[in-house]
Amino acid sequence: MRLVKPETNPKNILPLLTVVTFGLHVFALLLLFFHGSLLQQLSRKSKEPSLVQLADGSTLTVESKQNLERNPETIRRFVGETMTLMFTWSQKQPPRMVWQIGSDLIANNFKDKFKSQLINLNPGNQFENISIGTENVLILQKVSQPTQIGEGKWKVEISGNSLLFGSSDKLGKSVPFNKQILVRAIDKQATTLPDTSSPLYSAVYRLGEARLQLYNMCEIKDMKCS
């Protein structure tokens, strides 16, 4: 006598498949919730204040910022000190030297325009060499609070005077210097500190630590400055 296996009824498998499928969906959903909670924790941690230890042993707590965010005072300091540095020169520190060292603080597509304004402000359009006794000092009286004009981009208005001194003009000549300065955040610091640095190199390097660049300069009343 031969035993015959009863045929499996497909209808009996369907409930089992339904239960298994439902279980897989629940597992996938729980996994997504788990990953979501991990991302939220990482996001919260990235926004928590960070402890910074200084070289002198002191510590301070700083808030984390997104890559394109900058503190308003950082922007004001960068604009004011960069403009003062770039438009202050003498025979020992001629415009050409200032430009070579400080040009990394200027965006590439703005360098030619900025350099031309630097040259035009010099007495007799001198750039390579400066006459004995000739000096220029930029004195800023006002650096406005930055106005955000885009993601990682700000406009700052400055006002002051460019004081020109010549060998035969000890009293100097004052030229109004009122500009709109457009500045933007950059991902990486553009300035480098060479092995044999000078005070000017060090000043430019410290300014570059803000990871900002000037990308345009317009007259104060220019409504189309962008």
DRENPA-813044 format. One record per atom (N, C-alpha, C): residue number from 1; residue in one letter; atom name; z, x, y. Coordinates in pm, whole numbers, plus 32768, in hexadecimal, padded with zeros to 4 digits. Last residue first. Example, Ala and Ser with C-alpha at 12.3 -4.5 7.8 and 13.67 -1.06 7.14 Angstrom:
BEGIN
     i   aa   at      Z      X      Y
     2    s    N   82C4   8505   7F1F
     2    s   CA   82CA   8557   7F96
     2    s    C   8313   850A   8003
     1    a    N   830C   8527   7DC7
     1    a   CA   830C   84CE   7E3E
     1    a    C   830C   8528   7EB6
//
This chain:
BEGIN
     i   aa   at      Z      X      Y
   226    s    N   7D96   8A29   A507
   226    s   CA   7DAF   8A06   A47B
   226    s    C   7D8D   8A7A   A422
   225    c    N   7D88   89A3   A643
   225    c   CA   7DB5   8A18   A5F6
   225    c    C   7DD9   89EE   A568
   224    k    N   7D39   88EB   A6F8
   224    k   CA   7CEF   88F0   A67A
   224    k    C   7D17   8968   A624
   223    m    N   7DBA   8905   A7E7
   223    m   CA   7DDC   8890   A795
   223    m    C   7D99   8892   A70C
   222    d    N   7E3E   8A0A   A88C
   222    d   CA   7DCD   89EC   A833
   222    d    C   7DF5   897B   A7D4
   221    k    N   7F07   8A64   A929
   221    k   CA   7ED3   89DE   A945
   221    k    C   7E5C   89B8   A8EE
   220    i    N   7F3D   8B67   A8D0
   220    i   CA   7FA7   8B03   A8C5
   220    i    C   7F73   8A73   A8DA
   219    e    N   7E3A   8BF4   A805
   219    e   CA   7E7C   8BDE   A885
   219    e    C   7ED9   8B66   A87B
   218    c    N   7E83   8C61   A6B2
   218    c   CA   7E35   8C1A   A717
   218    c    C   7E82   8C15   A79A
   217    m    N   7E61   8CF7   A57E
   217    m   CA   7EA7   8CFE   A5FE
   217    m    C   7E4E   8CC0   A668
   216    n    N   7E97   8CFC   A41A
   216    n   CA   7E49   8CD7   A491
   216    n    C   7EA1   8CE2   A50D
   215    y    N   7F36   8D61   A354
   215    y   CA   7EAA   8D47   A332
   215    y    C   7E57   8D0E   A3A5
   214    l    N   8038   8E38   A2F7
   214    l   CA   7FF7   8DF4   A367
   214    l    C   7F66   8DDB   A340
   213    q    N   80FC   8E07   A1D1
   213    q   CA   808D   8E49   A214
   213    q    C   805F   8DF5   A28A
   212    l    N   821C   8E49   A102
   212    l   CA   81D4   8DF8   A163
   212    l    C   8163   8E4B   A19D
   211    r    N   82F5   8EBD   A073
   211    r   CA   827D   8E89   A030
   211    r    C   8237   8E20   A087
   210    a    N   83CA   8F41   A0D5
   210    a   CA   83CB   8EB0   A0E6
   210    a    C   8356   8E6D   A0A0
   209    e    N   838C   904A   A0BD
   209    e   CA   83E1   9010   A055
   209    e    C   83EB   8F78   A060
   208    g    N   8309   909E   A19E
   208    g   CA   82B9   906C   A12E
   208    g    C   830B   902D   A0C0
   207    l    N   83D9   9104   A237
   207    l   CA   839B   9086   A25F
   207    l    C   834B   9049   A1EC
   206    r    N   8404   91EE   A1A6
   206    r   CA   846D   9189   A1AC
   206    r    C   8436   9102   A1D8
   205    y    N   8311   9273   A1D9
   205    y   CA   8335   924E   A150
   205    y    C   83A0   91E1   A150
   204    v    N   8321   929E   A2EC
   204    v   CA   82B7   9248   A2B6
   204    v    C   82DA   921A   A229
   203    a    N   83FC   934F   A2F2
   203    a   CA   8402   92CF   A339
   203    a    C   839B   926D   A302
   202    s    N   839A   9428   A25D
   202    s   CA   840F   93DF   A22D
   202    s    C   841A   9356   A26F
   201    y    N   82C8   947E   A303
   201    y   CA   82AC   944F   A27A
   201    y    C   831F   93FA   A247
   200    l    N   8363   94CC   A3E1
   200    l   CA   8302   9461   A3EE
   200    l    C   82DD   9427   A365
   199    p    N   8400   959F   A37A
   199    p   CA   8442   9524   A3A9
   199    p    C   83E1   94AF   A3B7
   198    s    N   8345   960B   A255
   198    s   CA   8372   961D   A2DF
   198    s    C   83BB   959E   A309
   197    s    N   8347   9696   A107
   197    s   CA   8340   9627   A166
   197    s    C   8374   9652   A1EE
   196    t    N   82BF   970D   A008
   196    t   CA   82EC   974A   A086
   196    t    C   82DE   96E2   A0F4
   195    d    N   8274   9649   9F50
   195    d   CA   82DF   96A9   9F2F
   195    d    C   8318   96E9   9FAD
   194    p    N   8244   9501   9FEB
   194    p   CA   8219   9581   9FB3
   194    p    C   828F   95DE   9F9B
   193    l    N   826A   93B9   9F9C
   193    l   CA   82B3   9424   9FDF
   193    l    C   828A   94A9   9FA1
   192    t    N   8189   92AC   9FE4
   192    t   CA   81C4   930D   9F88
   192    t    C   8206   937C   9FD8
   191    t    N   8149   914E   A013
   191    t   CA   8165   91D3   A048
   191    t    C   81A5   922B   9FDD
   190    a    N   8135   9058   9F9E
   190    a   CA   80B8   90A2   9FB7
   190    a    C   80D0   9130   9FE5
   189    q    N   81DE   8FB3   9E9F
   189    q   CA   81EB   9003   9F17
   189    q    C   8170   905C   9F27
   188    k    N   813F   8E89   9E26
   188    k   CA   8177   8F0E   9E11
   188    k    C   817F   8F59   9E96
   187    d    N   80F3   8D8D   9E8B
   187    d   CA   813B   8D98   9E0D
   187    d    C   8182   8E1E   9DFD
   186    i    N   8131   8D29   9FE2
   186    i   CA   80DF   8D69   9F7B
   186    i    C   8134   8D81   9EFF
   185    a    N   8126   8C38   A0EA
   185    a   CA   816F   8C7C   A07F
   185    a    C   810C   8CB7   A01C
   184    r    N   80A4   8C69   A237
   184    r   CA   80A5   8C28   A1B4
   184    r    C   80F2   8C7D   A150
   183    v    N   807E   8C15   A391
   183    v   CA   80B3   8C6D   A329
   183    v    C   80B7   8C21   A2A4
   182    l    N   7FFC   8C22   A4D1
   182    l   CA   7FFB   8BDB   A451
   182    l    C   8020   8C3D   A3E3
   181    i    N   8067   8C13   A618
   181    i   CA   805B   8C69   A5A3
   181    i    C   8061   8C14   A526
   180    q    N   7FFC   8BF0   A75C
   180    q   CA   8020   8BA6   A6E3
   180    q    C   8005   8C02   A66C
   179    k    N   807C   8CA2   A87C
   179    k   CA   8022   8C8D   A80B
   179    k    C   805A   8C27   A7A8
   178    n    N   8088   8D56   A999
   178    n   CA   80B1   8CD3   A963
   178    n    C   804D   8CAA   A8F7
   177    f    N   80C8   8E3D   AA64
   177    f   CA   80A0   8E3F   A9D7
   177    f    C   80D9   8DC0   A997
   176    p    N   8071   8EBF   ABA4
   176    p   CA   80AA   8E52   AB53
   176    p    C   8072   8E55   AAC5
   175    v    N   80AC   900B   ABF7
   175    v   CA   8042   8FAD   ABD2
   175    v    C   807F   8F3E   AB7C
   174    s    N   8118   90EC   ACE8
   174    s   CA   8141   9082   AC8C
   174    s    C   80CE   9020   AC76
   173    k    N   8119   9244   AD0B
   173    k   CA   80D1   91C8   AD28
   173    k    C   80F3   9161   ACBD
   172    g    N   81EB   9349   AD99
   172    g   CA   81AE   92FB   AD2F
   172    g    C   816B   927B   AD61
   171    l    N   8263   940F   AE28
   171    l   CA   829D   938A   AE2E
   171    l    C   8264   932E   ADC2
   170    k    N   81C6   94ED   AE03
   170    k   CA   8249   94ED   ADC3
   170    k    C   828B   9464   ADC5
   169    d    N   809F   9547   ADF4
   169    d   CA   80D8   94C3   AE10
   169    d    C   815D   94B7   ADC7
   168    s    N   802C   9627   AD9C
   168    s   CA   8037   961A   AE2D
   168    s    C   8073   9594   AE55
   167    s    N   8034   9602   AC8B
   167    s   CA   806C   967F   ACC1
   167    s    C   8080   9677   AD58
   166    g    N   8096   94A7   AC57
   166    g   CA   8038   9517   AC5B
   166    g    C   8079   9590   AC97
   165    f    N   80F8   938E   AB9D
   165    f   CA   8122   93FE   ABF1
   165    f    C   80BA   946D   ABE6
   164    l    N   810A   9237   AB76
   164    l   CA   80B2   92AC   AB6D
   164    l    C   80E1   9317   ABD0
   163    l    N   819F   913F   AAC0
   163    l   CA   81B6   919C   AB2F
   163    l    C   8166   921B   AB19
   162    s    N   8163   8FFA   AA7F
   162    s   CA   813C   907F   AA52
   162    s    C   8146   90DC   AAC9
   161    n    N   8251   8EF6   AA5B
   161    n   CA   81FC   8F48   AAB0
   161    n    C   81DF   8FCD   AA6C
   160    g    N   8263   8DAF   A9C6
   160    g   CA   829F   8E2A   A9F8
   160    g    C   823E   8E73   AA52
   159    s    N   8276   8CCE   A8B9
   159    s   CA   8258   8CE5   A947
   159    s    C   82A5   8D60   A975
   158    i    N   81F6   8C2A   A799
   158    i   CA   8241   8C96   A7D5
   158    i    C   8219   8CA3   A868
   157    e    N   8207   8B38   A69C
   157    e   CA   81DB   8B58   A724
   157    e    C   8235   8BC5   A75E
   156    v    N   8196   8B1B   A553
   156    v   CA   8203   8B46   A5AA
   156    v    C   81C8   8B68   A632
   155    k    N   814C   8A5F   A436
   155    k   CA   8120   8A89   A4BC
   155    k    C   819B   8AA9   A510
   154    w    N   8125   8A9B   A2D3
   154    w   CA   8170   8A71   A348
   154    w    C   812C   8AA3   A3C8
   153    k    N   8106   8A57   A177
   153    k   CA   80C6   8A80   A1F4
   153    k    C   8114   8A47   A26A
   152    g    N   8150   89E8   A083
   152    g   CA   815F   8A78   A095
   152    g    C   811E   8AAE   A113
   151    e    N   807F   88E5   A0BC
   151    e   CA   80D7   891D   A056
   151    e    C   80DB   89B5   A064
   150    g    N   807A   88B6   A221
   150    g   CA   8040   88AF   A19C
   150    g    C   80A2   88EA   A139
   149    i    N   8105   88D9   A303
   149    i   CA   8081   889D   A312
   149    i    C   8038   8891   A28C
   148    q    N   8246   88D9   A38C
   148    q   CA   81F7   88E1   A311
   148    q    C   8174   8896   A322
   147    t    N   82A9   899B   A493
   147    t   CA   8279   8915   A470
   147    t    C   8222   8920   A3F4
   146    p    N   83C4   8A68   A4E0
   146    p   CA   8342   8A54   A49D
   146    p    C   8326   89C1   A481
   145    q    N   8442   8A7C   A62A
   145    q   CA   845A   8A56   A5A0
   145    q    C   83D3   8A3D   A55C
   144    s    N   83BB   8B88   A6FA
   144    s   CA   83DE   8AFD   A6DA
   144    s    C   8404   8AEC   A648
   143    v    N   8430   8C83   A7B0
   143    v   CA   83ED   8C70   A72F
   143    v    C   8418   8BE7   A6FD
   142    k    N   842E   8D18   A8ED
   142    k   CA   8442   8C9E   A89D
   142    k    C   83EF   8CA5   A81E
   141    q    N   8404   8E0F   A957
   141    q   CA   8474   8DC1   A98A
   141    q    C   8492   8D47   A936
   140    l    N   83A3   8F4C   A8EF
   140    l   CA   839D   8EBC   A8D5
   140    l    C   841A   8E79   A90B
   139    i    N   82F1   9054   A95D
   139    i   CA   8375   9019   A96D
   139    i    C   8367   8F81   A959
   138    l    N   8245   9167   A8F3
   138    l   CA   8242   90D4   A8F2
   138    l    C   82D2   90A1   A8F5
   137    v    N   81D4   927E   A99D
   137    v   CA   8248   9242   A95B
   137    v    C   823C   91AA   A965
   136    n    N   811D   93A4   A9AB
   136    n   CA   8117   9313   A9AF
   136    n    C   818F   92DD   A961
   135    e    N   80CE   94CA   AA6B
   135    e   CA   811F   9481   AA08
   135    e    C   8107   93EC   AA19
   134    t    N   8068   9608   AACF
   134    t   CA   8042   957B   AABE
   134    t    C   8094   953B   AA4E
   133    g    N   809D   9715   AAD8
   133    g   CA   80EC   96BD   AB2D
   133    g    C   80CC   962A   AB20
   132    i    N   7F55   976E   AA89
   132    i   CA   7FDE   979C   AA9E
   132    i    C   8026   973D   AAFF
   131    s    N   7E94   9673   A9DE
   131    s   CA   7EA8   96D6   AA49
   131    s    C   7F3C   96F8   AA58
   130    i    N   7E65   965B   A882
   130    i   CA   7E9C   9620   A8FC
   130    i    C   7EB5   968F   A961
   129    n    N   7D63   962D   A791
   129    n   CA   7DC3   9682   A7D8
   129    n    C   7DEC   963E   A85A
   128    e    N   7CEB   9544   A71F
   128    e   CA   7D03   95BD   A6D1
   128    e    C   7D70   9612   A710
   127    f    N   7CF1   948A   A7FA
   127    f   CA   7D25   9468   A775
   127    f    C   7D48   94E5   A725
   126    q    N   7CBF   93FF   A93A
   126    q   CA   7CDD   9474   A8E9
   126    q    C   7D19   944A   A864
   125    n    N   7C67   934F   AA01
   125    n   CA   7C42   9337   A975
   125    n    C   7C57   93B3   A91D
   124    g    N   7CDF   9380   AAF3
   124    g   CA   7C61   93C4   AAD8
   124    g    C   7C32   93B5   AA49
   123    p    N   7E11   9332   AA62
   123    p   CA   7DCF   935F   AADE
   123    p    C   7D4F   93AD   AABD
   122    n    N   7DFA   9236   A963
   122    n   CA   7E15   92C0   A98B
   122    n    C   7DD3   92E0   AA11
   121    l    N   7D9D   9141   A91D
   121    l   CA   7E15   9143   A96F
   121    l    C   7E37   91D0   A9A0
   120    n    N   7CC7   9172   A879
   120    n   CA   7CAC   913C   A8FE
   120    n    C   7D26   9141   A959
   119    i    N   7D44   91C2   A789
   119    i   CA   7CF9   9224   A7D9
   119    i    C   7CE6   91F3   A869
   118    l    N   7DB3   90D1   A736
   118    l   CA   7E09   9146   A747
   118    l    C   7DC5   91AD   A7A1
   117    q    N   7CD4   9039   A718
   117    q   CA   7D34   9012   A780
   117    q    C   7D94   9084   A79D
   116    s    N   7C62   90C0   A63F
   116    s   CA   7C19   90BA   A6BE
   116    s    C   7C76   9093   A730
   115    k    N   7D21   9091   A578
   115    k   CA   7D0A   911A   A5A7
   115    k    C   7CC2   911A   A62D
   114    f    N   7D00   8F7F   A551
   114    f   CA   7D80   8FB2   A584
   114    f    C   7D6E   903E   A5BE
   113    k    N   7BFC   8F76   A4E9
   113    k   CA   7C1C   8F30   A566
   113    k    C   7C9C   8F67   A5A3
   112    d    N   7C1F   900F   A3FC
   112    d   CA   7BBE   9038   A462
   112    d    C   7BDD   8FF9   A4E9
   111    k    N   7CE7   8F7C   A36B
   111    k   CA   7CFF   9004   A39A
   111    k    C   7C9F   902E   A409
   110    f    N   7CC6   8E8F   A2F2
   110    f   CA   7CEC   8E89   A37E
   110    f    C   7CF7   8F15   A3BC
   109    n    N   7C9E   8EAA   A1E6
   109    n   CA   7C34   8E66   A231
   109    n    C   7C53   8E5A   A2C7
   108    n    N   7D93   8F27   A197
   108    n   CA   7D13   8F71   A196
   108    n    C   7CA8   8F2F   A1ED
   107    a    N   7EB5   8EFB   A265
   107    a   CA   7E5B   8ECB   A1FB
   107    a    C   7DD3   8F0F   A208
   106    i    N   7F9F   8FFA   A2B0
   106    i   CA   7F35   8FA2   A2E2
   106    i    C   7EDA   8F7A   A26D
   105    l    N   803C   90B8   A24C
   105    l   CA   8081   903E   A275
   105    l    C   801E   8FD5   A2A9
   104    d    N   7F9C   918F   A22E
   104    d   CA   7FB6   9140   A1B6
   104    d    C   8002   90BF   A1D6
   103    s    N   7F9D   9215   A321
   103    s   CA   7F32   91B2   A309
   103    s    C   7F47   9161   A28A
   102    g    N   8054   92DF   A35F
   102    g   CA   807F   9254   A363
   102    g    C   8018   91ED   A33D
   101    i    N   7FD0   93D5   A346
   101    i   CA   804D   93BE   A2FC
   101    i    C   806E   9329   A2F3
   100    q    N   7EED   93BB   A3E5
   100    q   CA   7EE1   93EC   A35B
   100    q    C   7F5D   93CB   A309
    99    w    N   7F5E   9369   A4DD
    99    w   CA   7F05   9311   A490
    99    w    C   7EFD   933D   A3FE
    98    v    N   7FED   9448   A52D
    98    v   CA   8034   93C9   A519
    98    v    C   7FE0   936C   A4C2
    97    m    N   7F19   94FD   A545
    97    m   CA   7F83   9515   A4E3
    97    m    C   7FCF   9494   A4C3
    96    r    N   7E8A   9481   A616
    96    r   CA   7E48   949A   A595
    96    r    C   7EAF   94B1   A528
    95    p    N   7F3C   947F   A6F1
    95    p   CA   7F18   9402   A6AE
    95    p    C   7ED8   9418   A624
    94    p    N   8020   959D   A6CD
    94    p   CA   7FAD   9556   A704
    94    p    C   7F8B   94D8   A6B5
    93    q    N   8124   962C   A70A
    93    q   CA   810F   95C3   A6A5
    93    q    C   809C   956B   A6D5
    92    k    N   8115   96DB   A7D9
    92    k   CA   8146   970E   A759
    92    k    C   8131   96AB   A6E8
    91    q    N   80BB   962F   A8A1
    91    q   CA   8067   96A0   A879
    91    q    C   8093   96D7   A7F1
    90    s    N   810B   94E2   A823
    90    s   CA   8114   954E   A886
    90    s    C   80B8   95BF   A858
    89    w    N   8148   937F   A7F5
    89    w   CA   8115   9403   A7D0
    89    w    C   8126   9466   A842
    88    t    N   8152   923C   A781
    88    t   CA   81A2   92A2   A7C6
    88    t    C   8174   932B   A797
    87    f    N   80E3   9178   A6E5
    87    f   CA   80B6   9185   A770
    87    f    C   8111   91E0   A7C2
    86    m    N   815E   9180   A5ED
    86    m   CA   80CF   9199   A5F4
    86    m    C   809E   91AF   A683
    85    l    N   826E   9143   A629
    85    l   CA   8249   91C3   A5ED
    85    l    C   81B6   91E3   A603
    84    t    N   825C   903F   A68C
    84    t   CA   8293   90A9   A6E0
    84    t    C   826A   9132   A6AB
    83    m    N   81F4   8FBB   A5AA
    83    m   CA   81A6   8FC1   A625
    83    m    C   81D8   9030   A681
    82    t    N   82CC   8FE3   A4F7
    82    t   CA   8245   9015   A4D7
    82    t    C   81F1   9021   A555
    81    e    N   83A1   8F63   A576
    81    e   CA   83A7   8FF3   A561
    81    e    C   831E   902E   A53F
    80    g    N   8344   8E53   A57E
    80    g   CA   836F   8E9A   A5F5
    80    g    C   836B   8F31   A5E4
    79    v    N   8307   8E18   A46D
    79    v   CA   82A2   8E0D   A4D6
    79    v    C   82C9   8E61   A550
    78    f    N   83FF   8E4A   A3EB
    78    f   CA   8385   8E8E   A3C1
    78    f    C   831D   8E8D   A431
    77    r    N   84AB   8D9B   A471
    77    r   CA   84C3   8E2B   A476
    77    r    C   8445   8E78   A453
    76    r    N   8438   8CA4   A42B
    76    r   CA   8443   8CCC   A4B7
    76    r    C   8455   8D64   A4C4
    75    i    N   8457   8CAB   A312
    75    i   CA   83D2   8CA2   A34D
    75    i    C   83D5   8CD2   A3DE
    74    t    N   856C   8CB1   A2FB
    74    t   CA   851E   8D1D   A2BF
    74    t    C   8492   8D21   A2FD
    73    e    N   85AF   8BC0   A36F
    73    e   CA   85D5   8C3B   A3B4
    73    e    C   858C   8CB4   A37C
    72    p    N   8548   8B09   A2AC
    72    p   CA   8510   8B10   A334
    72    p    C   8534   8B90   A37E
    71    n    N   8509   8B8C   A166
    71    n   CA   856B   8B60   A1C7
    71    n    C   8530   8B6A   A254
    70    r    N   83F8   8B1B   A0A2
    70    r   CA   8438   8B86   A0EE
    70    r    C   849A   8B48   A151
    69    e    N   8344   8AD4   9F78
    69    e   CA   83A7   8AAC   9FDB
    69    e    C   83E2   8B26   A01F
    68    l    N   82A3   8B1B   9EAA
    68    l   CA   8263   8B08   9F2C
    68    l    C   82C5   8AD9   9F97
    67    n    N   834F   8B28   9DCD
    67    n   CA   8305   8B9F   9DF6
    67    n    C   82CA   8B93   9E82
    66    q    N   8487   8A87   9E14
    66    q   CA   8405   8A8D   9DD6
    66    q    C   83B5   8AFD   9E14
    65    k    N   85C6   8B2A   9E0C
    65    k   CA   855A   8AEA   9E56
    65    k    C   84DA   8AEE   9E04
    64    s    N   8723   8B1D   9DD7
    64    s   CA   869E   8B3C   9DA4
    64    s    C   8637   8AEB   9DF2
    63    e    N   8817   8B92   9EBB
    63    e   CA   87D3   8B22   9E7C
    63    e    C   8749   8B4C   9E4E
    62    v    N   8907   8C92   9E7D
    62    v   CA   888F   8C62   9EC1
    62    v    C   8854   8BEE   9E73
    61    t    N   8A32   8D38   9EBB
    61    t   CA   89F0   8CCF   9E6D
    61    t    C   897B   8C99   9EBD
    60    l    N   8A86   8E95   9EAB
    60    l   CA   8A6F   8E19   9EF6
    60    l    C   8A25   8DB8   9E9C
    59    t    N   8B54   8FBB   9EAB
    59    t   CA   8B03   8F55   9E68
    59    t    C   8AF0   8EDE   9EC6
    58    s    N   8B72   9120   9ECD
    58    s   CA   8B8E   9097   9EF5
    58    s    C   8B2F   9037   9EB0
    57    g    N   8B10   921A   9E89
    57    g   CA   8B74   91DD   9E33
    57    g    C   8B98   914F   9E57
    56    d    N   8A3F   9277   9F17
    56    d   CA   8AC4   92A4   9F41
    56    d    C   8B35   9265   9EF0
    55    a    N   8963   91F6   9EAB
    55    a   CA   8977   9282   9E8A
    55    a    C   8A03   92B2   9EAF
    54    l    N   89BF   90A9   9E38
    54    l   CA   8984   9109   9E95
    54    l    C   89AB   9197   9E72
    53    q    N   8970   8FAE   9D5D
    53    q   CA   89C8   901F   9D71
    53    q    C   8981   9087   9DC7
    52    v    N   895F   8E55   9D61
    52    v   CA   8917   8ECF   9D84
    52    v    C   897E   8F3B   9DA0
    51    l    N   8954   8D39   9C9D
    51    l   CA   89AB   8DA2   9CD0
    51    l    C   895A   8E20   9CE7
    50    s    N   88B8   8C05   9CF8
    50    s   CA   88B8   8C81   9CAC
    50    s    C   8913   8CE7   9CF0
    49    p    N   88E0   8AA2   9CD7
    49    p   CA   88EB   8B1D   9D25
    49    p    C   88F2   8B98   9CCA
    48    e    N   87F1   89E5   9C16
    48    e   CA   887A   8A0E   9C32
    48    e    C   887B   8A90   9C82
    47    k    N   86F2   89B6   9BCD
    47    k   CA   8716   898F   9C54
    47    k    C   87A5   89B6   9C78
    46    s    N   86E4   8A03   9AC8
    46    s   CA   8691   8A4F   9B26
    46    s    C   86B3   8A2D   9BB6
    45    k    N   8789   8943   9A52
    45    k   CA   87B8   89CC   9A5A
    45    k    C   876A   8A1D   9AC0
    44    r    N   86E2   8864   9A5D
    44    r   CA   8760   8864   9AA7
    44    r    C   8795   88F1   9AB9
    43    s    N   8615   88B9   99B4
    43    s   CA   85F7   889B   9A3F
    43    s    C   8674   889D   9A94
    42    l    N   869C   88D2   98C4
    42    l   CA   8662   8949   9900
    42    l    C   8645   8932   9993
    41    q    N   86DF   87C3   989D
    41    q   CA   8749   8827   98AA
    41    q    C   8715   88A5   98ED
    40    q    N   85DF   8755   9884
    40    q   CA   8635   872B   98F2
    40    q    C   86A5   878E   990A
    39    l    N   858B   87D3   9799
    39    l   CA   8544   87EE   9816
    39    l    C   8598   87C5   988F
    38    l    N   863E   875F   96E2
    38    l   CA   8640   87EF   96F8
    38    l    C   85FC   8814   977C
    37    s    N   85F1   8652   96EF
    37    s   CA   8677   8677   971D
    37    s    C   8681   870D   9737
    36    g    N   84F0   8668   967F
    36    g   CA   8500   863B   9709
    36    g    C   8588   8661   9741
    35    h    N   852B   86B2   957A
    35    h   CA   84E3   8710   95D0
    35    h    C   84F3   86EA   9662
    34    f    N   85AA   85C2   952D
    34    f   CA   85F2   8642   9527
    34    f    C   85B1   86A9   9582
    33    f    N   84DD   8506   9546
    33    f   CA   8556   84F8   9598
    33    f    C   85A4   857B   959E
    32    l    N   8433   856C   9480
    32    l   CA   8408   856A   950B
    32    l    C   847F   855D   956A
    31    l    N   84D0   853E   939E
    31    l   CA   84AB   85C8   93C1
    31    l    C   847E   85D0   9452
    30    l    N   84DA   8429   939B
    30    l   CA   8556   8473   93B1
    30    l    C   8539   8504   93DA
    29    l    N   83CB   83F9   9362
    29    l   CA   8404   83CA   93DF
    29    l    C   8485   8414   9400
    28    a    N   83B3   8467   9263
    28    a   CA   8363   84A0   92D1
    28    a    C   839C   8477   9359
    27    f    N   8461   83BA   91D9
    27    f   CA   847F   8449   91E0
    27    f    C   8433   848C   9253
    26    v    N   83D9   82C8   91F5
    26    v   CA   845F   82D6   922F
    26    v    C   8483   8368   923F
    25    h    N   82F2   8307   9167
    25    h   CA   82E8   82E6   91F4
    25    h    C   836F   82F5   923A
    24    l    N   835C   832C   9068
    24    l   CA   831A   839C   90AC
    24    l    C   8310   8383   9141
    23    g    N   83B6   8225   9032
    23    g   CA   8416   8295   903A
    23    g    C   83DB   830D   9081
    22    f    N   82C7   819B   902A
    22    f   CA   8327   817A   9092
    22    f    C   838D   81EB   90A4
    21    t    N   825A   8211   8F44
    21    t   CA   8217   821F   8FC6
    21    t    C   8276   8204   9039
    20    v    N   8314   81BA   8E81
    20    v   CA   82FF   8249   8E9A
    20    v    C   82C1   8260   8F23
    19    v    N   82F5   80A1   8E92
    19    v   CA   8378   80DE   8EAE
    19    v    C   8368   8172   8ECF
    18    t    N   81E8   8089   8E47
    18    t   CA   8215   8058   8ECA
    18    t    C   8299   8099   8EF2
    17    l    N   81EA   80E8   8D45
    17    l   CA   819D   8130   8DAC
    17    l    C   81CA   8106   8E38
    16    l    N   8285   801E   8CCE
    16    l   CA   82B4   80A8   8CD0
    16    l    C   826D   80FA   8D3B
    15    p    N   81E1   7F3B   8CEE
    15    p   CA   8265   7F41   8D31
    15    p    C   829A   7FD0   8D3B
    14    l    N   80FA   7F93   8C51
    14    l   CA   80F3   7F7C   8CE0
    14    l    C   817B   7F7D   8D25
    13    i    N   8126   7F95   8B42
    13    i   CA   812C   8014   8B8A
    13    i    C   8132   7FFF   8C20
    12    n    N   80FE   7E95   8ADB
    12    n   CA   8185   7ECB   8AD1
    12    n    C   8195   7F4D   8B1F
    11    k    N   7FF3   7E6B   8AFB
    11    k   CA   804B   7E20   8B54
    11    k    C   80D9   7E56   8B50
    10    p    N   7F7C   7EF9   8A2F
    10    p   CA   7F78   7F30   8AB8
    10    p    C   7FD7   7EEA   8B17
     9    n    N   801D   7F17   8900
     9    n   CA   7FEC   7EB2   895F
     9    n    C   7FEE   7EED   89EC
     8    t    N   7FBB   7FD5   87F3
     8    t   CA   800B   7FCE   886F
     8    t    C   7FCB   7F6C   88CF
     7    e    N   7FAC   7F51   86AA
     7    e   CA   7F67   7F82   8723
     7    e    C   7FC0   7F6F   879E
     6    p    N   8077   7FBB   859E
     6    p   CA   8051   7F50   85FC
     6    p    C   8011   7F8B   8679
     5    k    N   7FF3   8069   8492
     5    k   CA   803F   806B   850F
     5    k    C   8014   7FF9   8569
     4    v    N   8005   8008   8345
     4    v   CA   7FAF   8007   83BB
     4    v    C   8007   8002   8438
     3    l    N   802D   809B   820D
     3    l   CA   806C   8060   8284
     3    l    C   800D   806C   82FA
     2    r    N   7FA7   8046   80DA
     2    r   CA   7F99   8097   8152
     2    r    C   7FD4   804C   81C9
     1    m    N   8000   8055   7F8A
     1    m   CA   8000   8000   8000
     1    m    C   8000   8058   807B
//
